């Protein structure tokens, strides 16, 4: 693995953070306390990034970026699958009428 520098990791971290924020926009429903999930997810992402801000080990930083990107990709894929299932269910219901 190539040595990760601040110049290399900063754009990757910002890109991941922005992807998380864009992905969170899709979650409109509220949690059990009535707080919208998109706001809760954004706050959690901000907290995670702030906690990791001081990390200097390039291997740890690289691992966090890879894991973060993988998690976002999994969430996006699952969300898209559920969205397609809901759309198919709506079409079936419409066609039954």
VEXVOLO-846938 format. One record per residue (C-alpha): residue in one letter; x, y, z. Coordinates in pm, 1 decimal. Layout:
<pts>
code xx yy zz
a X Y Z
...
</pts>
This chain:
<pts>
code xx yy zz
x 0.0 0.0 0.0
x 138.8 338.1 -94.2
x 220.3 578.9 182.8
x -84.1 793.5 245.1
x -12.4 1159.7 300.4
x -237.2 1434.5 428.4
x -249.3 1571.5 74.3
x -379.9 1234.0 -47.9
x -619.6 1151.9 234.5
x -787.2 1488.9 282.1
x -965.1 1487.3 -57.9
x -1065.2 1122.9 -4.8
x -1205.4 1198.2 339.1
x -1395.7 1501.3 211.1
x -1533.2 1299.5 -78.4
x -1649.9 1025.8 158.0
x -1808.7 1281.0 391.5
x -1993.5 1446.8 102.9
x -2111.2 1107.8 -23.2
x -2246.8 1028.8 322.4
x -2430.9 1362.3 330.6
x -2579.9 1303.8 -16.0
x -2682.5 951.0 78.4
x -2846.7 1068.9 400.8
x -3085.3 1288.6 200.0
x -3274.4 974.3 95.9
x -3376.8 893.4 454.0
x -3688.6 1103.4 514.1
x -3859.7 897.2 781.9
x -3827.6 969.9 1154.0
x -3682.8 762.4 1434.2
x -3874.5 662.9 1746.1
x -3822.1 1009.0 1899.4
x -3955.8 1191.1 1593.0
x -3616.2 1313.9 1474.6
x -3563.4 1275.7 1097.5
x -3313.0 1003.0 1014.6
x -3126.8 1223.2 767.1
x -3040.2 1471.9 1042.6
x -2945.8 1192.8 1279.2
x -2720.0 1032.3 1016.9
x -2554.3 1363.5 935.1
x -2483.1 1430.8 1302.4
x -2338.4 1081.7 1348.6
x -2117.1 1121.8 1041.0
x -1992.0 1457.8 1164.0
x -1914.8 1311.2 1505.9
x -1725.6 1016.3 1353.5
x -1517.4 1242.5 1132.5
x -1440.7 1480.4 1419.3
x -1332.0 1190.6 1642.0
x -1093.9 1068.5 1371.5
x -957.6 1411.6 1280.3
x -641.1 1369.8 1485.9
x -547.4 1028.7 1345.8
x -197.2 1033.4 1196.3
x -127.5 667.9 1117.3
x -159.1 634.0 738.8
x -262.3 267.9 757.5
x -540.7 340.5 1004.7
x -659.1 635.2 794.9
x -657.2 423.3 480.9
x -849.7 146.5 655.1
x -1109.4 392.2 785.1
x -1158.7 538.3 437.0
x -1196.6 196.4 275.3
x -1438.8 75.2 543.2
x -1637.8 399.4 522.7
x -1668.4 379.9 145.3
x -1771.6 15.2 165.8
x -2039.3 93.8 425.3
x -2181.6 377.2 215.9
x -2186.3 154.8 -92.8
x -2368.9 -120.6 98.2
x -2626.1 125.7 231.8
x -2683.7 272.9 -113.9
x -2720.4 -73.5 -267.0
x -2966.8 -189.7 1.5
x -3164.0 132.2 -22.1
x -3189.5 95.4 -400.0
x -3301.7 -266.5 -366.7
x -3575.7 -173.7 -120.6
x -3677.4 121.1 -335.7
x -3716.1 -109.6 -637.0
x -3920.6 -354.6 -428.8
x -4151.8 -76.2 -313.7
x -4191.8 47.6 -671.7
x -4272.6 -304.7 -790.4
x -4527.1 -346.6 -509.2
x -4694.1 -18.1 -602.3
x -4713.5 -121.7 -967.8
x -4865.5 -458.3 -870.0
x -5125.5 -282.2 -654.8
x -5209.6 -36.1 -930.5
x -5246.6 -315.0 -1185.9
x -5483.9 -509.7 -960.0
x -5740.2 -234.0 -963.2
</pts>
